């Protein structure tokens, strides 16, 4: 008997190793479509856009034989005439190799918030061959929500800059969801739905991410026909550019969610109506989903994918998410396996080489439902190696560890980092630095890549640079050393204050170690006021204030750098966010102690000085303007009616998030214009209400206040006011005034609170 057990165990190990080997073999067909010359040309054009005439100092070529194991590599060497020769196995490998050289040999920096490209003349020499390689087959980018929180209003020039950024940061597996509604419309019309039924299905542009996942319908719509045309045009250019670098764009697929009108056309179809999503009722949620065993399921899924491949071509990777934040009707493992099998079958019916890329968010979002049996059933409805799971929130709540490496399916370790595109300094750098390497050494690990999966981008660039770089490293970095060098690159300066400030930030605000912490910017500043607000932070405030002081002390000579101006505004904004919390606590305590003078003093400073100063600060930098967001939205419209629709979408998403504040302040932003006409107005009403309650001897009633403040919030969404899209005021003067006024008392307040 003992011999039999040992033999069985050995056999299991052999079988598992075969499965893992097969998994990598199964993914081996995922290769760039563009030939080597096309990819090389794409990098040359990128360098021209980035470096101008100095791009000629780089001799670029792509040679796929440089890597014989699908793991990309780039080799750089010095040539005559002070040029650098860069050869990579893909365009992405060359671009990221050159960026590595620009960072570590030229002290340069490229980010969403500005570039620092003061390249030495001549280019620094390399001794021998510098080889940069990755141990990760895939470097994934985007969250399904990024398409709504960040890229929704982008034009082609903005998309081109982002794709350049992807290539420079080594991304080879980007999500490409733009324009799909045009194809869905064609499919639904061909099935017999009328335009009204389709219009009642699609949401407005700012909410399409949740329409695609089956959470939301109609809200913010209907989608104009001009939207479909413009988004299709964009998608063709996006895909062409991504593929030219050797990337593998991930296209959408069918999850089983259908418009209600399908019930009219196919009354006998086996359909289920799911429960409401989030805080919406069935007016805008309660998805209709087809049973996977229903023949119509396969028909619709195959119709869509056929149309998709015909229009866009394919790189064989498709994303769709079943049950995203929605509990399945049945927990029976057989049912869940049937669902995933049916979804996958609609893919392979059109593309026999299809790979399903699935966000693993559902497993950490609803742990009450997704037990081991249910998770394994859903994952094993698809052959091992034909699904890649995104471990979406791995830096905080990794799922690979409690699913035994997703029960054999390949997975990508992702950093989610940001929820809702919130403004606010945040990071989990220790976890980010160690997590990918722990995943690699996990027993029987099926890790095939690393990913960036933020809900919203264009914030905290340091975190994304670190995470992107780790895909090309063999071991964790020394964080203090790494961030010191980051400061030199970002500002083009070796002043010790800059490196010291960043080391403080990396040990405090950028190193959240609270288990399962979600970065929703919980600050009272950007939430509807009440007497019970979250005032906790995960870091030592003194570190943030000291970093602020260090940057301010050397600000004047560095203000010429866009990157420095952005960071000075950002850290000052973060400090004022903390100071707002201090004033809120004083206001709350004064009301509860019924001391009107203290309430009037603290409330007056907040409403009449601090928040107006914050408004002026944010309005002085082009990266923090409400007007830019609204102008981009309106620019996509063909007429005033469309412009009003897009304007409402843009405003509602960052404030009420729904008709009744359904997901209120989830996507909060600290922007010039928004501070003055939204947040300040709420705080003013709150303090006036508290004063009135004390004056009249009445208790504060939150429900009554909520009704009143909702009118303020709704008024902002529909006021149609225009806001500047160009910065106003002198940033240095504004920061100086704020610092001299608020820094001393902030530090004093801290010292008194620790006695």
N, C-alpha and C positions, 0 to 999 in steps of 0.2 A: 504493500500500500504506500509506504514511504517513497519507494522508487517511482511509483506512478505519479505522486504529487510533484516530485522534483522534475520528472519528465514533462508534466503538464505546465509547470511554471516556466520551464525552459522554452517550451513550445510557444507559450504566450508572449514571451520576450521576443522570440524570433518573429512571430506574426506582427507584433507591434513595430519592430524595426523595419519589416517589409512594408508595412502601411506607411510609415514615415518616409521611407525611401520612395514609395509610389507617389506620395503627396508631392514631393519635390519634382518627381518626374511628370506628374500631372500638370504642374504649373510651368513646366519647361517651355511650353508653346507660347507663353506670354512674352513676346519680343517686340521691339520697336518696329513700326512699319516703314519709317523713312530710312533710306539708304545712308551710308556713311557720309557721302558728300552733302546731302541735304542737311543732315544734322550739323555738320561742320559749318555750313553756310549760316545756319540759324544762330550759332554761337558768335560768328563773325559779326552778324547784324546786331546781336545783343550788345557786343562790346562797342560797336559804333554808337549805339544809342546811349550807352553808359559813359564811355570815355572819350568820345569824339575822335580827334586826330591821333590821340595816344593809343587808340586800339590797334594801330598799325604795328605797334611794338610787340604784339603777340601773334605768333604763327600757330594757327589752330588746325588740328586735323582729328578726325574720328576714325578709329580702327577697331572694329568690334572684336578682332582676335586678341586684343590686349587683355581681355578677360575670357577665360575658357570655362568658367563655372557660373555664369549669369550674375556674378557679383561685380559690380561696376568698379572701374579703376581709372585713374588719370596719372600720367607721368609728365613732369615738367623739367626742363633743363635750359640752361643759358646757351645762347647762340652768339654768333658774331654780331657786331653793330648793336650791342646791348639789348638784344631782343630775347624774348622768352618763347620757347617752343612748348606747346601744350598738346599732348595727344591723349585722347580718352576713348574708352570702349563705347560710349554714347555721348550725345550732345550734352546731356545732363551732367555726366561725369566730367567732361571738359569744363563746363561752366562752373561747377562747384569746385573743381581743382584750381581754376584761375582765381575764384573768389577766396579760396584758402590762401593762395599766394598773396593776393591783395591785402588780406587781413594781417597775415603774420610776417610778411616781408616788407610791405609798404605802409602798414598801419592805416589801412582804409576801412571804410564801413558803409554798408548799404542797408537802409531800413525803410519802413512805411513812413517814418517821421523825419526823413531826410537822409542825405548821403554825405559822407566826408571822404572826398576823393582827391586829396592833396598828394598825388603820386610823386615820389622822388624822381629826379632826373640825374643820371640815367636810371633805368630800372635796376634794383638790387640784383646782384649776381647770385646764382645758385651753384653750389658745389656738388658736382655729380648729378644724379637723378633723384628728384623728389617724387616719390610715388605715394599717391593718396588713394586709399581703397576703402570699401565698405564690407562689413560682414552681414549686411541686411539686404536681402533681395529687393524689398520694396520700401519706399519712403512715401507714405500716404499723406494727403493734404485735404483738408476741409471737413466740415460737419454738414449734414444736410441743412442745418439751420443757418449756416454761414451765408447761404444764398439769399436769405431774407434779411438777416441782421446787418449784413455788410455790403454784399455785391449787388443788391437788387437794382440800384439806380445807376450802375456803372455803364460808361460808354466804352468804345473799343480802346482808346488810348489808355484808360485806366486798367482795363483787362490786360492789355499788352504789358504794362509795367508789372502787373502781378505775376504773369507767366514768366517774365524775366526773373523776378524775385524767386519764383519756384525753382527755376533752373539753377540759379546761383546757390540756392540752399539745398540742392540735391533731390528735389521732389521728382519722383518718376511715376507716381500713381495718384493723379489729382481727380477729384470729383468734377464731373462736367454735366450739370443738370439743366443748364440754360435752354430755353426754347421748347421744352418737352410738351407744354400745354397745347401748342399748335398741332402736334401729332396726336395727342389724346383727343382733341376736338375732331380731327379727321376720322379717328376710329369710332367715336361715339356717333357722329353723323352717319357713318356707313352702316352702323347697327340700327339706325332709325330714331335716335334721340333727336328732339328738336332743339333749336338754339336756346330757347328759354330754359329748358332742362339743363343744358350745358352751362348756361350763365348762372344758374342756381347752384351749380356744383363747384366751379372754380371760385377761389377767394380773390381778393385784390392782390396786387403785386407784393406788398410787404408781408403777406401771410401765406404765400405759396408753399413754403417749406412744410407747413403743417397740413396743408391740403394734400400734398404729395404723400405724406405719411398717414393720411386718413383721419387726422384729428379734427379738421375744421373745414367748413364749407361756406360759400357765399359771402362771408363777412369781408367787407372792403371791396367787393366786386360791384358790377361784373367786369371781367377783363375785356378791354376794348380789342377789336380785331387788329388795330395798329400795333398793339403790344405783341401779338403773335408774330407779326411780320418782322418787327425790330429785333425780337429775341432770337428768331431763327437766323437772321443775318449775323447776329453776334455769335451764335453757337457755331456756325460754319467757320468763322474766323478763329474762335477760341480753339476748336478742335484742330484746325490746320496748324496753328502756332504750337500747341502742345505737342502734337505728333512730330513736328519738325525738329524738336529737341530730343526725340526718342522717348517721350513720355507715353504712358498708357492711360488715356482718359477713361474714367469710369462712367458708364452711361446708365440711365434709369431702367427699371423693369417693373412688372406688374405684381402687386402684393395681394390682390383680391378685393380691394376697396373699389366700389362702383357708385355712380350717381343713382339717386333714388329712382330716376326715370327708367332704369333697367327693369324695375318691377312691373312697370306698365307694359314694356315690350315683351317681357318673358315672365308672365305671372306665375308659372309653375317652377321657375328656377328656385333652387334651394339657397335662400339668402338669410342672413342673420343681421339684426340691428344691434350694434354694440351700445354700451352704456355711454353717457355723456363724458366728454373729455375735459379735464381740468375744471374750471369754474363756469364753463359754458353749458347751456341747456341744449335741448335737441333742435332748437331753431337754427343753430350753427354747427352742431356736432352730432353725435350718435351715428357713426358710420354704418353704411350697408356693406356687408362683406359676403362674397360668394363662398359657399362651401367648396373646399378644394376638390371634392369628388364630383361636383357639378360640371358637366361637359362645357358649359358656358365659360367657366373659369379658364379652361385651357384655350378656348376660342378667343376670348378677349386678350389674354396675355400674349398669345402668339401673334394676333393681329397687330398689337402695339409694337412688339419687338421686330416684326417684319418691316413695319413702317419705319421704325427707328434705324435699323441696319441699312435699309434702302437709302434713307436720307443722309445719315451720319457716318456710315461705315461702322466698323467695330474693331476694338482691341480685345474683345472676348471677356471683359470684366463688367459685371452689371450689379448695381446696387438697388435693393428694395428692402423695406423694413416691415415685417409682419408684426402686428400688435405693439406698435410703438406707443408706450404709455397708455395702452388699452389692454384690459384683461381679456384673454380668450374666453369664449363661451364655455368651452370644455377643457378640463385638465387631463383628460385621458391621453396617455402617451401615444396611443395609436392614432388619435385624431391629430395631434401636433406633428407627428411624423408625416401624416398625409398632407398637412398644410405645406410643410417645407418641400416635400416631394413634388407636389403640384406646382408650386412656384418655380422650382428648378426645371420641371418638365416643360413649362412654357418657354423657358430659355433655350433648352437643348433642342426643342422642336424646330427652332429657327437657327440656332447656332450650336452645333454639336460640341464645340469646344468651349462653351460658356463656363465661366467661373462666377459664382454668386458671392459678392462682397456684402456682408451684413453688419450693421452696427449692433454691437453687443450691449447697448444701453439697457435694453429691456431686462436683462438678467440682474442688473444692480438697482434698477428703478423699482422693480416689484418683486422683492425677494420672497414675499408671502406666497406668491403663485409659482414662481420659477424655482422649484426644488430640483435636486439632481435628476430625477427621473424625467421631469418635463424638459429640462435643458437638453439632456442627452437625446431625448426623442426628437426635439426640433432639429438639433444639429445632425443627427444620424438619418434624418429623412433625405439627406443629400449624401452622395458617395464621399468617402473620406478623400480630401484633397481637392474637391470641386467647390468648396466653400472656403472663403477667408473671412474670419470674424475680426471685427475691429473691437479690441478691448478698449472702449472709448474713453474711460475715466481712470486709466490704469495708474496714473500718478497719485491718485487718492484712494480709489476703490478698485483694485485690479480684480478681474474676474477669472483670469487664467489659473490663479492659485486655488480657487474653490471649485473649479470645473475640470481639474486634472488636465490642464492645457487644452480646454475646450473639447475634451473627450476625443482627441486625435485630429480635429480639424485645424488647419493652419490659422494662425492669428497674428495680428499686428498690434504691438504695444503702443497705445496712443496717449498723448497728453491732451486733455480737454481744456483745462486751464480757465477759460472764460465762458461765463454764462450771460447770454443776452447782449453781448457786445458792450458790457458796462465799462465806464471809465473808472479807473482806480488802480493804484499800484498793488500788484499781487503776484505771488509765485510760490512754488513748492520746490525750490532748486535742489535741496538735498535728495528729495524723492525722485526728481527728474534725473539727477546725476547717477543715482544707483539703480533705479527701477529697471531700465532696459537690460542691464548686465545681469541682474537677478533673474529676469525672465529667460535670458539665454541659458543660464545654468540650472534652471528649474528641471526637476526630473522628467525625462521624456518630453522636453519642450518642443512645441511645434511652431515656435516663433519664426516668422518669415519677414518681419519688417518693423519699422517704427513709424509713428504717424503724428501729425499735428491735427487736432480735431476741435478747434475752438468754435463756439457758437458765433462769436463775433471777433473780428480782427482789428488791425490798426490801433493797437494798444500794447503796452508792455513789450516793446520790441526785443529787449534783452532776453526774455524768457524763450522766445522763438529762435533767436540766434543760438542760444545754448542747446536747445533741444535738437535743432537741425544739425548742429555740429556733432552731436553724440553719435549720429548714425555713421560717422566716418572715423570714429575713434575705437580703439581696442579696449579701453578701460576708462573709468570715471576721471573727470578732470579735478585738479586742485581748484576749488571754487574761488578762494580768495585771490589766487594768482590769475585765474581765468578772467575774473571780473575787473581786476586791476588793468589787465591788458585791454579789456573791452573799453574801459574809460579812455585809454590812450587812443584807440582806434576811432571811437565815436566822436571825439572832440579834436583829434589831431594835436593833442597837447599832453605833455608829461607832468603837468603840475600835480603835486602830491595831493592837494585838496580833492581833486577829481577822483583819483583812485581810492582815497580814504572814504569819501562819501559813498562810493559804490560798494565798498566792502561793508560799510554799515548797513546799507540797504539790503545787501545779500544775506546778512545774518538776521535781519528783522522782517521788514515788510515782504521781502521776496522769499522768505523761508517759513511758510506756514506749515506747522507740523500737527495741527489739530486733525484727528482721524476723520476721514470722510467729509472734510470741509468743502462746501460749494461756494465758489466765488461769485456771489450775487450782489456785491457791494451793499452790505447791510447798514451802511451809515444812515442815521436819521436825516441827514441833509437831503437825500434823494428819495425819501419815502413819505407817504402821507402822514402828517404829524398826529401823534397821540400821546397819552401819558405813559404808554408802555412800549417804548421803542428800544431796539437792540443797541446798546452802547459799547459792546465788547469789541476788542480788536485782538488779533492773534500775535501781535508783536509789541515790543517796548517802544512807546511813543518817543522816549528820549533819543533813541537811535535815529528816528525819522527827523526829528527836529535838528539834531546835530548834523545829519547829512544835508539838510536844508541850509544850515548856517555855512557849511563848508562850500557848497556850490555858490551861495550868494556872495561870499567873501571874494571869490575870483570871477564873478559874473562879468564885470565890465569888459575885460579883454577877450572874453569868449563869446560875447553876444553876436559876433559876426557869423557864428556857426548855427545853422538851422537846427541841428541836432541838440546843441546846448540850449538854445532858446526853448525848444520843445520840452526838454527835461526840466528846465528851471520852472516853466509854467506848471508842468505836471507835478513836481514835488511841492511847489507852493500850493497848488490846488489840493493835494493830499493833506498838507499841513492845515489848510483852512477847513478841510472836511473834519479833521480831528478837533479843531477849535470850535467848529459848529456844534459838535457833540458836547463839548464842555458847556457852551452856553445853553444848549437844550437841557442839560442836567440842572443848571442853575434855575432855568425857567420852570421846569417841572417841580423842583424842590421848593421854590418860592410859592408856587400855586398851592402845593400840598400843605405848606406851613402858613398859608394865607397871609403872606407878606407882600403886599402890593408894590411898595417902592422897589424891592429887589426884582420883582417880576417886570416892572416897567423898565428898569435899568438894563437888565440882561436882554429882554425882548427888544428894547430900542436899539441896542448895539447890534444885535443880530440882523434885524430887519433894515435898519437905516444906515449901517456902515459895513458890516462884514459881508453880507450877501451882495450889496452893490459893488464892493471892492472885488469880490470874486467874479462878478459879471464883467467888470472892466478887465480883469486879468485874462479871463478866457477869451474875451473879444479881441485881445491883442495878438492872438496867434491863429493862423489859418487852419490849424489842425483841430481847433476846439470851437467850431462855429456851427450853430444850428442852420444858418443861412446856406451853408454849403450842401448839407443834407437835403434841404427843401428845394434848393435851386436845381440840384441833380434830378430830383424826382420830377419837377415841373418841366424840365428840359426834354423829357421823353414824350411829352404830350403833343398831340396834333392840334388840339383846340382847347378852349378855356374849360370846357366841361371835363375833359380828360385831366387837365392840369389840376382842377379842384379835387378830382378823385385821387390822384397820386399824392397831392398835398395832404389830404386827409389820411391816407394810408401811412405816409411818412410820419406824421405827427402822432397818430393814434398808437403806432407800434412802440414808440419810445415813451409813452405816457400811460394811457388807459389800457392799452392792449386788449381791445374788445369794446363792445358797445357800452358796457356798464362797469368798466374797470375790472374786467374778468381776471386778468393777470397783471394787475396794477403795478406799475413801476418795475416790472421784471427787466425790461430793456432800458433802464434808466441811463441817462448820459449827463455829464457835466459839461455843458456847452454854453457859449455866449448866446444870449437870446432866450434860451430855455431857462437859464438861471433867473433872469429878470421877470419873465412873463409866465412862468409856471411854478418853479420851486419857491421863489420869493413871495409870490401871491398866496401860496398855501400857508407859508409860515406867518405871514402878516395876518391872515384870517384866524389862524390858530391862536396867536398871541392876543389879538383883539377879543376873541371869544373867551379866553381865560380871564382877561381883565374884566370883561363884562360879567362873567360868572362870579368873580370875587366882589365886584361892585354891588351886585344884586343878591348876593348870598345864595347863589344857585350852584348845584353840582355840575361838573362838566359831563356832558353826555356825548359819547363818541358817535353813536348812531345819528344824532341830530347834526353834529359837526360834519360827519361823512356826507350827509345829504347836501349840506351847504357847500362844502369844498368840491363836491362832484360838479357843481355848476361852474366853478372856477376852472377845473380840469377840462371839462367838456368845452367851455368857452375858448380855451387855448386851442383845442383841436380844430375848431371851426372858425377861428377869427380871421383867417386869410391874410394876416399881416405879413409883410415882407421883412426879411431879416438880412443884415449884411452878410455877404459871402467873402468879403475882404477884411483882413484884420484892421483894427483901429486902435490907436494909442501906442505909447512907448512901453514895451514890456518891462524894460529895466526900471524905468521910473515907477511903474505900478508895483513891481515886486519890492522895490526899495521901500516904498510907502507902507506896504503890507507888512514887510519884515520888521521894520523899525517900530511899527505900531503893535504888532501881535506876538512876535517872537518872545520878547522879554517876559510878558505876562503868561505865555503858554508854558515856558520853562519854570517860571515861579510857581504856577499852579501845580505843575508836576511835582516839584520839590515839596510843596506843602502837603500834597496828597500822600507822599511816602513817609512823612514823619510819624 
